[in-house]
Amino acid sequence: MEPGNRVKLTGKTKHGKNRVREQGGAWVVVKVNSGLIFADDRKKEFALLRKEGNPAEHWRWVALKDDKNFFMETLET
C-alpha cells in the first residue's frame, strides 16, 4: 500500500458500518505510517485516508492489518 492508491472500506463493526453508510466507501491513501500506537497499545502500520469525493471534509486512520472497524480492499487505478 502506498500513497495515491484507491481503497474501498467495508464496515466490520457497528461503528464501521455507520461510518461507511454516512461517509461512503471510496477513499485515497495519503500516507502510510508504521509504528503508530493507538488504542490497543501495540505498534501497527496505519494508512491515513482522505475521502475520494470530498477530501477536505473526511480523513481517517485505518490499520493495514486487523483494523478493528473496517475491512480495506485496494482498488485498481
PDB file of N, CA, C and O in Angstrom, chain B, residues numbered from 101:
ATOM      1  N   MET B 101       0.856  -1.175   0.000  1.00  0.00           N
ATOM      2  CA  MET B 101       0.000   0.000   0.000  1.00  0.00           C
ATOM      3  C   MET B 101       0.897   1.232   0.000  1.00  0.00           C
ATOM      4  O   MET B 101       1.866   1.317   0.755  1.00  0.00           O
ATOM      5  N   GLU B 102       0.554   2.183  -0.862  1.00  0.00           N
ATOM      6  CA  GLU B 102       1.357   3.403  -0.961  1.00  0.00           C
ATOM      7  C   GLU B 102       0.456   4.591  -1.273  1.00  0.00           C
ATOM      8  O   GLU B 102      -0.671   4.416  -1.737  1.00  0.00           O
ATOM      9  N   PRO B 103       0.951   5.798  -1.020  1.00  0.00           N
ATOM     10  CA  PRO B 103       0.151   6.995  -1.297  1.00  0.00           C
ATOM     11  C   PRO B 103      -0.346   7.022  -2.739  1.00  0.00           C
ATOM     12  O   PRO B 103       0.377   6.685  -3.677  1.00  0.00           O
ATOM     13  N   GLY B 104      -1.594   7.430  -2.883  1.00  0.00           N
ATOM     14  CA  GLY B 104      -2.216   7.502  -4.190  1.00  0.00           C
ATOM     15  C   GLY B 104      -3.101   6.315  -4.517  1.00  0.00           C
ATOM     16  O   GLY B 104      -3.940   6.395  -5.414  1.00  0.00           O
ATOM     17  N   ASN B 105      -2.921   5.191  -3.785  1.00  0.00           N
ATOM     18  CA  ASN B 105      -3.784   4.033  -4.013  1.00  0.00           C
ATOM     19  C   ASN B 105      -5.215   4.358  -3.623  1.00  0.00           C
ATOM     20  O   ASN B 105      -5.463   5.051  -2.637  1.00  0.00           O
ATOM     21  N   ARG B 106      -6.149   3.850  -4.408  1.00  0.00           N
ATOM     22  CA  ARG B 106      -7.572   3.976  -4.074  1.00  0.00           C
ATOM     23  C   ARG B 106      -7.984   2.723  -3.317  1.00  0.00           C
ATOM     24  O   ARG B 106      -7.604   1.614  -3.691  1.00  0.00           O
ATOM     25  N   VAL B 107      -8.761   2.897  -2.253  1.00  0.00           N
ATOM     26  CA  VAL B 107      -9.211   1.768  -1.454  1.00  0.00           C
ATOM     27  C   VAL B 107     -10.718   1.849  -1.212  1.00  0.00           C
ATOM     28  O   VAL B 107     -11.327   2.916  -1.285  1.00  0.00           O
ATOM     29  N   LYS B 108     -11.288   0.692  -0.924  1.00  0.00           N
ATOM     30  CA  LYS B 108     -12.699   0.606  -0.572  1.00  0.00           C
ATOM     31  C   LYS B 108     -12.776   0.107   0.857  1.00  0.00           C
ATOM     32  O   LYS B 108     -12.198  -0.927   1.193  1.00  0.00           O
ATOM     33  N   LEU B 109     -13.492   0.842   1.702  1.00  0.00           N
ATOM     34  CA  LEU B 109     -13.717   0.417   3.081  1.00  0.00           C
ATOM     35  C   LEU B 109     -15.078  -0.252   3.187  1.00  0.00           C
ATOM     36  O   LEU B 109     -16.054   0.190   2.581  1.00  0.00           O
ATOM     37  N   THR B 110     -15.125  -1.325   3.965  1.00  0.00           N
ATOM     38  CA  THR B 110     -16.363  -2.015   4.289  1.00  0.00           C
ATOM     39  C   THR B 110     -16.418  -2.124   5.796  1.00  0.00           C
ATOM     40  O   THR B 110     -15.420  -2.465   6.430  1.00  0.00           O
ATOM     41  N   GLY B 111     -17.566  -1.840   6.376  1.00  0.00           N
ATOM     42  CA  GLY B 111     -17.696  -1.875   7.830  1.00  0.00           C
ATOM     43  C   GLY B 111     -17.637  -3.281   8.384  1.00  0.00           C
ATOM     44  O   GLY B 111     -18.222  -4.210   7.827  1.00  0.00           O
ATOM     45  N   LYS B 112     -16.920  -3.427   9.492  1.00  0.00           N
ATOM     46  CA  LYS B 112     -16.793  -4.696  10.198  1.00  0.00           C
ATOM     47  C   LYS B 112     -17.658  -4.668  11.462  1.00  0.00           C
ATOM     48  O   LYS B 112     -18.341  -5.642  11.780  1.00  0.00           O
ATOM     49  N   THR B 113     -17.621  -3.557  12.166  1.00  0.00           N
ATOM     50  CA  THR B 113     -18.384  -3.385  13.403  1.00  0.00           C
ATOM     51  C   THR B 113     -19.544  -2.421  13.140  1.00  0.00           C
ATOM     52  O   THR B 113     -19.665  -1.863  12.049  1.00  0.00           O
ATOM     53  N   LYS B 114     -20.378  -2.237  14.133  1.00  0.00           N
ATOM     54  CA  LYS B 114     -21.479  -1.277  14.004  1.00  0.00           C
ATOM     55  C   LYS B 114     -20.926   0.125  13.701  1.00  0.00           C
ATOM     56  O   LYS B 114     -21.453   0.835  12.845  1.00  0.00           O
ATOM     57  N   HIS B 115     -19.867   0.509  14.409  1.00  0.00           N
ATOM     58  CA  HIS B 115     -19.236   1.816  14.187  1.00  0.00           C
ATOM     59  C   HIS B 115     -18.742   1.940  12.740  1.00  0.00           C
ATOM     60  O   HIS B 115     -19.005   2.941  12.074  1.00  0.00           O
ATOM     61  N   GLY B 116     -18.027   0.918  12.260  1.00  0.00           N
ATOM     62  CA  GLY B 116     -17.502   0.944  10.897  1.00  0.00           C
ATOM     63  C   GLY B 116     -18.604   0.975   9.853  1.00  0.00           C
ATOM     64  O   GLY B 116     -18.503   1.701   8.864  1.00  0.00           O
ATOM     65  N   LYS B 117     -19.648   0.200  10.061  1.00  0.00           N
ATOM     66  CA  LYS B 117     -20.768   0.184   9.110  1.00  0.00           C
ATOM     67  C   LYS B 117     -21.460   1.539   9.066  1.00  0.00           C
ATOM     68  O   LYS B 117     -21.852   1.997   7.992  1.00  0.00           O
ATOM     69  N   ASN B 118     -21.613   2.189  10.221  1.00  0.00           N
ATOM     70  CA  ASN B 118     -22.219   3.526  10.247  1.00  0.00           C
ATOM     71  C   ASN B 118     -21.346   4.543   9.514  1.00  0.00           C
ATOM     72  O   ASN B 118     -21.869   5.385   8.785  1.00  0.00           O
ATOM     73  N   ARG B 119     -20.020   4.481   9.694  1.00  0.00           N
ATOM     74  CA  ARG B 119     -19.135   5.420   9.027  1.00  0.00           C
ATOM     75  C   ARG B 119     -19.191   5.248   7.508  1.00  0.00           C
ATOM     76  O   ARG B 119     -19.212   6.232   6.769  1.00  0.00           O
ATOM     77  N   VAL B 120     -19.214   4.003   7.049  1.00  0.00           N
ATOM     78  CA  VAL B 120     -19.299   3.751   5.609  1.00  0.00           C
ATOM     79  C   VAL B 120     -20.642   4.235   5.076  1.00  0.00           C
ATOM     80  O   VAL B 120     -20.702   4.811   3.989  1.00  0.00           O
ATOM     81  N   ARG B 121     -21.707   4.013   5.816  1.00  0.00           N
ATOM     82  CA  ARG B 121     -23.028   4.473   5.394  1.00  0.00           C
ATOM     83  C   ARG B 121     -23.070   5.999   5.314  1.00  0.00           C
ATOM     84  O   ARG B 121     -23.642   6.549   4.373  1.00  0.00           O
ATOM     85  N   GLU B 122     -22.476   6.684   6.283  1.00  0.00           N
ATOM     86  CA  GLU B 122     -22.502   8.143   6.336  1.00  0.00           C
ATOM     87  C   GLU B 122     -21.495   8.807   5.393  1.00  0.00           C
ATOM     88  O   GLU B 122     -21.795   9.847   4.806  1.00  0.00           O
ATOM     89  N   GLN B 123     -20.298   8.213   5.242  1.00  0.00           N
ATOM     90  CA  GLN B 123     -19.211   8.868   4.515  1.00  0.00           C
ATOM     91  C   GLN B 123     -18.830   8.168   3.215  1.00  0.00           C
ATOM     92  O   GLN B 123     -18.052   8.714   2.432  1.00  0.00           O
ATOM     93  N   GLY B 124     -19.353   6.988   2.972  1.00  0.00           N
ATOM     94  CA  GLY B 124     -19.043   6.255   1.748  1.00  0.00           C
ATOM     95  C   GLY B 124     -17.853   5.347   1.905  1.00  0.00           C
ATOM     96  O   GLY B 124     -17.143   5.393   2.910  1.00  0.00           O
ATOM     97  N   GLY B 125     -17.639   4.515   0.895  1.00  0.00           N
ATOM     98  CA  GLY B 125     -16.579   3.520   0.973  1.00  0.00           C
ATOM     99  C   GLY B 125     -15.344   3.837   0.159  1.00  0.00           C
ATOM    100  O   GLY B 125     -14.324   3.167   0.326  1.00  0.00           O
ATOM    101  N   ALA B 126     -15.390   4.840  -0.725  1.00  0.00           N
ATOM    102  CA  ALA B 126     -14.254   5.154  -1.605  1.00  0.00           C
ATOM    103  C   ALA B 126     -13.305   6.150  -0.946  1.00  0.00           C
ATOM    104  O   ALA B 126     -13.706   7.261  -0.600  1.00  0.00           O
ATOM    105  N   TRP B 127     -12.037   5.747  -0.774  1.00  0.00           N
ATOM    106  CA  TRP B 127     -11.027   6.572  -0.113  1.00  0.00           C
ATOM    107  C   TRP B 127      -9.719   6.512  -0.890  1.00  0.00           C
ATOM    108  O   TRP B 127      -9.528   5.630  -1.727  1.00  0.00           O
ATOM    109  N   VAL B 128      -8.813   7.457  -0.609  1.00  0.00           N
ATOM    110  CA  VAL B 128      -7.491   7.508  -1.235  1.00  0.00           C
ATOM    111  C   VAL B 128      -6.432   7.527  -0.131  1.00  0.00           C
ATOM    112  O   VAL B 128      -6.570   8.253   0.854  1.00  0.00           O
ATOM    113  N   VAL B 129      -5.375   6.726  -0.299  1.00  0.00           N
ATOM    114  CA  VAL B 129      -4.280   6.684   0.679  1.00  0.00           C
ATOM    115  C   VAL B 129      -3.437   7.942   0.526  1.00  0.00           C
ATOM    116  O   VAL B 129      -2.964   8.252  -0.567  1.00  0.00           O
ATOM    117  N   VAL B 130      -3.249   8.667   1.630  1.00  0.00           N
ATOM    118  CA  VAL B 130      -2.425   9.867   1.645  1.00  0.00           C
ATOM    119  C   VAL B 130      -1.024   9.541   2.144  1.00  0.00           C
ATOM    120  O   VAL B 130      -0.033  10.045   1.617  1.00  0.00           O
ATOM    121  N   LYS B 131      -0.953   8.693   3.166  1.00  0.00           N
ATOM    122  CA  LYS B 131       0.324   8.396   3.811  1.00  0.00           C
ATOM    123  C   LYS B 131       0.219   7.052   4.508  1.00  0.00           C
ATOM    124  O   LYS B 131      -0.849   6.689   5.003  1.00  0.00           O
ATOM    125  N   VAL B 132       1.324   6.306   4.552  1.00  0.00           N
ATOM    126  CA  VAL B 132       1.405   5.068   5.320  1.00  0.00           C
ATOM    127  C   VAL B 132       2.454   5.279   6.396  1.00  0.00           C
ATOM    128  O   VAL B 132       3.566   5.723   6.109  1.00  0.00           O
ATOM    129  N   ASN B 133       2.102   4.963   7.632  1.00  0.00           N
ATOM    130  CA  ASN B 133       2.998   5.201   8.753  1.00  0.00           C
ATOM    131  C   ASN B 133       3.075   3.946   9.608  1.00  0.00           C
ATOM    132  O   ASN B 133       2.044   3.425  10.034  1.00  0.00           O
ATOM    133  N   SER B 134       4.265   3.461   9.863  1.00  0.00           N
ATOM    134  CA  SER B 134       4.422   2.282  10.709  1.00  0.00           C
ATOM    135  C   SER B 134       4.860   2.704  12.098  1.00  0.00           C
ATOM    136  O   SER B 134       5.455   3.765  12.289  1.00  0.00           O
ATOM    137  N   GLY B 135       4.560   1.867  13.043  1.00  0.00           N
ATOM    138  CA  GLY B 135       4.987   2.116  14.408  1.00  0.00           C
ATOM    139  C   GLY B 135       4.088   3.041  15.197  1.00  0.00           C
ATOM    140  O   GLY B 135       4.468   3.474  16.285  1.00  0.00           O
ATOM    141  N   LEU B 136       2.915   3.358  14.691  1.00  0.00           N
ATOM    142  CA  LEU B 136       1.981   4.186  15.456  1.00  0.00           C
ATOM    143  C   LEU B 136       1.290   3.344  16.516  1.00  0.00           C
ATOM    144  O   LEU B 136       1.032   2.160  16.303  1.00  0.00           O
ATOM    145  N   ILE B 137       0.996   3.944  17.640  1.00  0.00           N
ATOM    146  CA  ILE B 137       0.297   3.247  18.714  1.00  0.00           C
ATOM    147  C   ILE B 137      -1.046   3.927  18.927  1.00  0.00           C
ATOM    148  O   ILE B 137      -1.115   5.122  19.212  1.00  0.00           O
ATOM    149  N   PHE B 138      -2.110   3.148  18.785  1.00  0.00           N
ATOM    150  CA  PHE B 138      -3.449   3.668  19.024  1.00  0.00           C
ATOM    151  C   PHE B 138      -4.029   2.980  20.253  1.00  0.00           C
ATOM    152  O   PHE B 138      -3.283   2.710  21.195  1.00  0.00           O
ATOM    153  N   ALA B 139      -5.283   2.695  20.286  1.00  0.00           N
ATOM    154  CA  ALA B 139      -5.999   2.275  21.481  1.00  0.00           C
ATOM    155  C   ALA B 139      -5.513   0.976  22.109  1.00  0.00           C
ATOM    156  O   ALA B 139      -5.609   0.831  23.327  1.00  0.00           O
ATOM    157  N   ASP B 140      -5.002   0.034  21.345  1.00  0.00           N
ATOM    158  CA  ASP B 140      -4.658  -1.261  21.939  1.00  0.00           C
ATOM    159  C   ASP B 140      -3.207  -1.362  22.407  1.00  0.00           C
ATOM    160  O   ASP B 140      -2.764  -2.444  22.793  1.00  0.00           O
ATOM    161  N   ASP B 141      -2.461  -0.259  22.382  1.00  0.00           N
ATOM    162  CA  ASP B 141      -1.088  -0.182  22.888  1.00  0.00           C
ATOM    163  C   ASP B 141      -0.090  -1.082  22.154  1.00  0.00           C
ATOM    164  O   ASP B 141       0.958  -1.419  22.703  1.00  0.00           O
ATOM    165  N   ARG B 142      -0.407  -1.468  20.928  1.00  0.00           N
ATOM    166  CA  ARG B 142       0.531  -2.236  20.120  1.00  0.00           C
ATOM    167  C   ARG B 142       0.913  -1.403  18.900  1.00  0.00           C
ATOM    168  O   ARG B 142       0.086  -0.679  18.346  1.00  0.00           O
ATOM    169  N   LYS B 143       2.169  -1.514  18.492  1.00  0.00           N
ATOM    170  CA  LYS B 143       2.605  -0.785  17.296  1.00  0.00           C
ATOM    171  C   LYS B 143       2.024  -1.471  16.063  1.00  0.00           C
ATOM    172  O   LYS B 143       2.085  -2.692  15.926  1.00  0.00           O
ATOM    173  N   LYS B 144       1.463  -0.662  15.174  1.00  0.00           N
ATOM    174  CA  LYS B 144       0.877  -1.173  13.949  1.00  0.00           C
ATOM    175  C   LYS B 144       1.217  -0.242  12.793  1.00  0.00           C
ATOM    176  O   LYS B 144       1.693   0.876  12.987  1.00  0.00           O
ATOM    177  N   GLU B 145       0.963  -0.731  11.599  1.00  0.00           N
ATOM    178  CA  GLU B 145       1.127   0.092  10.409  1.00  0.00           C
ATOM    179  C   GLU B 145      -0.257   0.609  10.015  1.00  0.00           C
ATOM    180  O   GLU B 145      -1.198  -0.166   9.843  1.00  0.00           O
ATOM    181  N   PHE B 146      -0.362   1.918   9.877  1.00  0.00           N
ATOM    182  CA  PHE B 146      -1.632   2.559   9.561  1.00  0.00           C
ATOM    183  C   PHE B 146      -1.535   3.331   8.260  1.00  0.00           C
ATOM    184  O   PHE B 146      -0.461   3.782   7.863  1.00  0.00           O
ATOM    185  N   ALA B 147      -2.684   3.474   7.600  1.00  0.00           N
ATOM    186  CA  ALA B 147      -2.792   4.314   6.412  1.00  0.00           C
ATOM    187  C   ALA B 147      -3.683   5.497   6.751  1.00  0.00           C
ATOM    188  O   ALA B 147      -4.755   5.333   7.333  1.00  0.00           O
ATOM    189  N   LEU B 148      -3.234   6.680   6.384  1.00  0.00           N
ATOM    190  CA  LEU B 148      -4.056   7.880   6.505  1.00  0.00           C
ATOM    191  C   LEU B 148      -4.835   8.002   5.210  1.00  0.00           C
ATOM    192  O   LEU B 148      -4.250   8.064   4.129  1.00  0.00           O
ATOM    193  N   LEU B 149      -6.160   8.037   5.319  1.00  0.00           N
ATOM    194  CA  LEU B 149      -7.029   8.083   4.149  1.00  0.00           C
ATOM    195  C   LEU B 149      -7.783   9.397   4.095  1.00  0.00           C
ATOM    196  O   LEU B 149      -8.105   9.986   5.127  1.00  0.00           O
ATOM    197  N   ARG B 150      -8.062   9.853   2.874  1.00  0.00           N
ATOM    198  CA  ARG B 150      -8.932  11.005   2.685  1.00  0.00           C
ATOM    199  C   ARG B 150     -10.087  10.560   1.807  1.00  0.00           C
ATOM    200  O   ARG B 150      -9.941   9.672   0.968  1.00  0.00           O
ATOM    201  N   LYS B 151     -11.227  11.181   2.009  1.00  0.00           N
ATOM    202  CA  LYS B 151     -12.418  10.851   1.237  1.00  0.00           C
ATOM    203  C   LYS B 151     -12.175  11.178  -0.218  1.00  0.00           C
ATOM    204  O   LYS B 151     -11.708  12.271  -0.536  1.00  0.00           O
ATOM    205  N   GLU B 152     -12.481  10.259  -1.101  1.00  0.00           N
ATOM    206  CA  GLU B 152     -12.193  10.460  -2.520  1.00  0.00           C
ATOM    207  C   GLU B 152     -12.994  11.621  -3.107  1.00  0.00           C
ATOM    208  O   GLU B 152     -12.433  12.439  -3.837  1.00  0.00           O
ATOM    209  N   GLY B 153     -14.274  11.712  -2.810  1.00  0.00           N
ATOM    210  CA  GLY B 153     -15.102  12.753  -3.409  1.00  0.00           C
ATOM    211  C   GLY B 153     -15.024  14.098  -2.723  1.00  0.00           C
ATOM    212  O   GLY B 153     -15.294  15.120  -3.353  1.00  0.00           O
ATOM    213  N   ASN B 154     -14.661  14.129  -1.441  1.00  0.00           N
ATOM    214  CA  ASN B 154     -14.645  15.367  -0.672  1.00  0.00           C
ATOM    215  C   ASN B 154     -13.455  15.348   0.292  1.00  0.00           C
ATOM    216  O   ASN B 154     -13.641  15.144   1.492  1.00  0.00           O
ATOM    217  N   PRO B 155     -12.235  15.557  -0.216  1.00  0.00           N
ATOM    218  CA  PRO B 155     -11.039  15.377   0.606  1.00  0.00           C
ATOM    219  C   PRO B 155     -10.892  16.345   1.774  1.00  0.00           C
ATOM    220  O   PRO B 155     -10.208  16.024   2.746  1.00  0.00           O
ATOM    221  N   ALA B 156     -11.506  17.504   1.708  1.00  0.00           N
ATOM    222  CA  ALA B 156     -11.361  18.466   2.804  1.00  0.00           C
ATOM    223  C   ALA B 156     -12.231  18.107   3.997  1.00  0.00           C
ATOM    224  O   ALA B 156     -11.972  18.570   5.107  1.00  0.00           O
ATOM    225  N   GLU B 157     -13.247  17.300   3.794  1.00  0.00           N
ATOM    226  CA  GLU B 157     -14.209  17.033   4.857  1.00  0.00           C
ATOM    227  C   GLU B 157     -13.886  15.804   5.714  1.00  0.00           C
ATOM    228  O   GLU B 157     -14.023  15.857   6.936  1.00  0.00           O
ATOM    229  N   HIS B 158     -13.461  14.705   5.094  1.00  0.00           N
ATOM    230  CA  HIS B 158     -13.296  13.457   5.850  1.00  0.00           C
ATOM    231  C   HIS B 158     -11.889  12.891   5.701  1.00  0.00           C
ATOM    232  O   HIS B 158     -11.367  12.756   4.594  1.00  0.00           O
ATOM    233  N   TRP B 159     -11.282  12.561   6.856  1.00  0.00           N
ATOM    234  CA  TRP B 159      -9.977  11.911   6.934  1.00  0.00           C
ATOM    235  C   TRP B 159     -10.092  10.775   7.932  1.00  0.00           C
ATOM    236  O   TRP B 159     -10.922  10.834   8.839  1.00  0.00           O
ATOM    237  N   ARG B 160      -9.275   9.742   7.781  1.00  0.00           N
ATOM    238  CA  ARG B 160      -9.378   8.592   8.671  1.00  0.00           C
ATOM    239  C   ARG B 160      -8.069   7.814   8.698  1.00  0.00           C
ATOM    240  O   ARG B 160      -7.410   7.659   7.669  1.00  0.00           O
ATOM    241  N   TRP B 161      -7.689   7.319   9.889  1.00  0.00           N
ATOM    242  CA  TRP B 161      -6.571   6.391  10.030  1.00  0.00           C
ATOM    243  C   TRP B 161      -7.160   4.981  10.069  1.00  0.00           C
ATOM    244  O   TRP B 161      -8.114   4.725  10.802  1.00  0.00           O
ATOM    245  N   VAL B 162      -6.591   4.068   9.279  1.00  0.00           N
ATOM    246  CA  VAL B 162      -7.050   2.680   9.266  1.00  0.00           C
ATOM    247  C   VAL B 162      -5.824   1.771   9.336  1.00  0.00           C
ATOM    248  O   VAL B 162      -4.855   1.966   8.603  1.00  0.00           O
ATOM    249  N   ALA B 163      -5.875   0.775  10.225  1.00  0.00           N
ATOM    250  CA  ALA B 163      -4.777  -0.185  10.329  1.00  0.00           C
ATOM    251  C   ALA B 163      -4.722  -1.039   9.064  1.00  0.00           C
ATOM    252  O   ALA B 163      -5.759  -1.462   8.552  1.00  0.00           O
ATOM    253  N   LEU B 164      -3.517  -1.290   8.564  1.00  0.00           N
ATOM    254  CA  LEU B 164      -3.384  -2.087   7.346  1.00  0.00           C
ATOM    255  C   LEU B 164      -3.720  -3.554   7.594  1.00  0.00           C
ATOM    256  O   LEU B 164      -4.186  -4.239   6.683  1.00  0.00           O
ATOM    257  N   LYS B 165      -3.493  -4.047   8.804  1.00  0.00           N
ATOM    258  CA  LYS B 165      -3.843  -5.424   9.152  1.00  0.00           C
ATOM    259  C   LYS B 165      -4.733  -5.405  10.389  1.00  0.00           C
ATOM    260  O   LYS B 165      -4.454  -4.701  11.359  1.00  0.00           O
ATOM    261  N   ASP B 166      -5.777  -6.167  10.341  1.00  0.00           N
ATOM    262  CA  ASP B 166      -6.655  -6.379  11.504  1.00  0.00           C
ATOM    263  C   ASP B 166      -7.209  -5.088  12.088  1.00  0.00           C
ATOM    264  O   ASP B 166      -7.181  -4.904  13.304  1.00  0.00           O
ATOM    265  N   ASP B 167      -7.713  -4.188  11.242  1.00  0.00           N
ATOM    266  CA  ASP B 167      -8.356  -2.990  11.769  1.00  0.00           C
ATOM    267  C   ASP B 167      -9.608  -3.387  12.535  1.00  0.00           C
ATOM    268  O   ASP B 167     -10.329  -4.299  12.131  1.00  0.00           O
ATOM    269  N   LYS B 168      -9.859  -2.710  13.622  1.00  0.00           N
ATOM    270  CA  LYS B 168     -10.987  -3.040  14.494  1.00  0.00           C
ATOM    271  C   LYS B 168     -12.336  -2.803  13.808  1.00  0.00           C
ATOM    272  O   LYS B 168     -13.269  -3.581  14.007  1.00  0.00           O
ATOM    273  N   ASN B 169     -12.451  -1.745  13.007  1.00  0.00           N
ATOM    274  CA  ASN B 169     -13.747  -1.334  12.469  1.00  0.00           C
ATOM    275  C   ASN B 169     -13.956  -1.549  10.979  1.00  0.00           C
ATOM    276  O   ASN B 169     -15.095  -1.522  10.512  1.00  0.00           O
ATOM    277  N   PHE B 170     -12.876  -1.764  10.215  1.00  0.00           N
ATOM    278  CA  PHE B 170     -13.002  -1.798   8.763  1.00  0.00           C
ATOM    279  C   PHE B 170     -12.240  -2.933   8.112  1.00  0.00           C
ATOM    280  O   PHE B 170     -11.190  -3.358   8.595  1.00  0.00           O
ATOM    281  N   PHE B 171     -12.795  -3.426   6.988  1.00  0.00           N
ATOM    282  CA  PHE B 171     -12.064  -4.236   6.026  1.00  0.00           C
ATOM    283  C   PHE B 171     -11.634  -3.250   4.948  1.00  0.00           C
ATOM    284  O   PHE B 171     -12.410  -2.373   4.570  1.00  0.00           O
ATOM    285  N   MET B 172     -10.405  -3.382   4.448  1.00  0.00           N
ATOM    286  CA  MET B 172      -9.918  -2.445   3.431  1.00  0.00           C
ATOM    287  C   MET B 172      -9.465  -3.250   2.209  1.00  0.00           C
ATOM    288  O   MET B 172      -8.700  -4.209   2.323  1.00  0.00           O
ATOM    289  N   GLU B 173      -9.956  -2.836   1.044  1.00  0.00           N
ATOM    290  CA  GLU B 173      -9.638  -3.503  -0.215  1.00  0.00           C
ATOM    291  C   GLU B 173      -9.017  -2.481  -1.164  1.00  0.00           C
ATOM    292  O   GLU B 173      -9.579  -1.407  -1.377  1.00  0.00           O
ATOM    293  N   THR B 174      -7.860  -2.816  -1.732  1.00  0.00           N
ATOM    294  CA  THR B 174      -7.204  -1.931  -2.708  1.00  0.00           C
ATOM    295  C   THR B 174      -7.909  -2.080  -4.059  1.00  0.00           C
ATOM    296  O   THR B 174      -8.155  -3.192  -4.526  1.00  0.00           O
ATOM    297  N   LEU B 175      -8.224  -0.945  -4.671  1.00  0.00           N
ATOM    298  CA  LEU B 175      -8.898  -0.940  -5.964  1.00  0.00           C
ATOM    299  C   LEU B 175      -7.892  -0.728  -7.081  1.00  0.00           C
ATOM    300  O   LEU B 175      -6.803  -0.200  -6.853  1.00  0.00           O
ATOM    301  N   GLU B 176      -8.248  -1.132  -8.266  1.00  0.00           N
ATOM    302  CA  GLU B 176      -7.417  -0.908  -9.443  1.00  0.00           C
ATOM    303  C   GLU B 176      -7.373   0.583  -9.734  1.00  0.00           C
ATOM    304  O   GLU B 176      -8.375   1.273  -9.544  1.00  0.00           O
ATOM    305  N   THR B 177      -6.234   1.098 -10.191  1.00  0.00           N
ATOM    306  CA  THR B 177      -6.128   2.520 -10.512  1.00  0.00           C
ATOM    307  C   THR B 177      -6.457   2.792 -11.959  1.00  0.00           C
ATOM    308  O   THR B 177      -6.416   3.942 -12.397  1.00  0.00           O
TER     309      THR B 177
END
